[in-house]
Amino acid sequence: MHFEVDMKMDLRRLVALNALAEKTFRRGQMLVFRLVMLALGGWLSWTAGRTLLAEGIRFDQTCKLLTGLLVLAIGLFTNTISAWLNQMTIIPDGKLSFGEKFFTEKSKYQKTQHRYSDIFALKSYRGYDFIFLDKQRSLILAPDGISGGTPEELRRLIEEKSGKQFESVK
């Protein structure tokens, strides 16, 4: 059986990828980042807002308030902002082909073959399957982009060839 999967990097898939990476590989790091951003944004917004209410509108305090609100938004919506920025730098859409000995990643600019034994982790999250090649590099398998069989058959093939199991992440 030969499977192919269309790789479309839309915002929804990238938000799911960022949320999954945060939950599985960067939990402590992202918790510290969010706390720092929320504390800094809250402090900037509070002090600027208090000064604006007491003294009236001033350019420097308005800029400080807007900066504080921006930092708060970054702390609250980190995954969405990161996914949106990734859309501009990510490899263009392509295809994954799964064979007996290896799987191939093809895009407009490159063709890369991966051995199943190189798979670092397999995760299922928000209706997508993710193949992590390491903690920084992953491939997204959307069920609607699979041809050559069903998503379950593809999962079984990948699990059999890699010796790893898909882990469902809540």
SVG drawing of the C-alpha trace seen along z (x, -y; Angstrom):
<svg xmlns="http://www.w3.org/2000/svg" viewBox="-11 -66 28 69">
<polyline fill="none" stroke="black" stroke-width="0.4" points="0.0,0.0 1.3,-3.5 0.0,-6.5 0.3,-10.1 -0.6,-13.0 -1.1,-16.6 0.8,-19.0 -1.1,-22.3 0.2,-24.6 -2.9,-26.6 -3.4,-28.6 -5.6,-26.1 -3.0,-23.3 -0.1,-25.5 -2.0,-26.6 -2.6,-23.0 1.1,-22.2 2.2,-25.1 -0.2,-24.1 0.9,-20.5 4.6,-21.4 3.9,-23.6 2.0,-20.8 4.6,-18.1 8.1,-19.5 8.1,-23.1 5.7,-23.2 8.0,-24.8 9.6,-27.1 6.3,-28.4 4.8,-28.7 7.7,-31.0 7.4,-33.0 3.6,-33.5 4.0,-34.5 6.7,-37.0 4.7,-38.5 1.5,-38.7 3.2,-40.3 5.1,-42.8 2.0,-43.6 -0.2,-43.9 2.3,-46.2 2.8,-48.5 -1.0,-48.7 -1.8,-49.3 0.8,-52.1 0.1,-53.8 -3.7,-53.6 -3.5,-54.9 -1.3,-57.9 -3.6,-58.6 -6.7,-58.7 -5.0,-60.9 -3.2,-63.4 -5.1,-63.1 -3.9,-61.9 -0.2,-62.2 1.7,-60.7 4.3,-58.8 1.7,-57.2 -0.5,-56.3 2.4,-54.6 3.2,-52.8 -0.4,-51.6 -0.5,-50.3 2.8,-48.5 1.5,-46.9 -1.7,-45.8 0.4,-44.4 2.6,-42.4 -0.5,-41.1 -1.9,-39.9 1.4,-38.1 1.2,-36.4 -2.4,-35.4 -2.3,-34.4 1.2,-33.0 0.3,-30.0 -1.9,-31.9 0.7,-34.7 3.5,-32.1 1.4,-30.2 0.6,-33.4 4.3,-34.3 5.2,-30.7 2.9,-31.0 5.4,-33.5 8.5,-31.4 7.3,-27.8 8.2,-25.5 5.5,-25.7 2.8,-23.1 3.9,-19.8 3.3,-16.0 4.4,-13.2 4.7,-9.8 4.9,-6.7 6.7,-3.6 7.9,-0.4 11.5,-1.5 11.2,-5.2 8.8,-8.2 9.5,-11.2 8.7,-14.8 8.4,-16.8 7.8,-20.5 8.3,-23.1 12.0,-23.5 13.2,-20.2 12.8,-16.5 13.8,-14.8 13.7,-11.1 13.3,-10.0 13.8,-6.6 11.0,-5.4 13.6,-4.8 14.4,-8.5 10.9,-9.3 11.3,-10.9 7.6,-10.8 4.1,-10.3 1.3,-12.4 -2.5,-12.8 -4.0,-16.2 -7.1,-18.2 -7.9,-15.7 -4.4,-15.8 -1.6,-13.3 1.9,-14.7 5.2,-13.0 8.0,-14.6 11.4,-14.1 12.9,-15.8 11.7,-18.4 12.0,-21.2 10.8,-19.6 7.4,-17.9 5.1,-16.9 1.3,-17.4 -1.0,-14.6 -4.6,-15.8 -7.1,-13.1 -8.7,-14.9 -5.4,-15.0 -4.7,-11.3 -4.9,-9.2 -4.1,-5.5 -6.0,-4.3 -7.7,-5.4 -6.0,-7.4 -6.2,-4.4 -4.3,-2.3 -1.6,-5.0 -1.3,-5.2 -0.8,-1.4 1.8,-1.5 3.8,-4.3 3.5,-2.6 4.7,0.7 7.6,-0.7 8.8,-3.1 8.2,-0.9 6.5,-3.8 2.8,-4.3 0.7,-7.4 0.1,-9.1 -3.2,-11.0 -2.7,-14.3 -5.6,-16.1"/>
</svg>
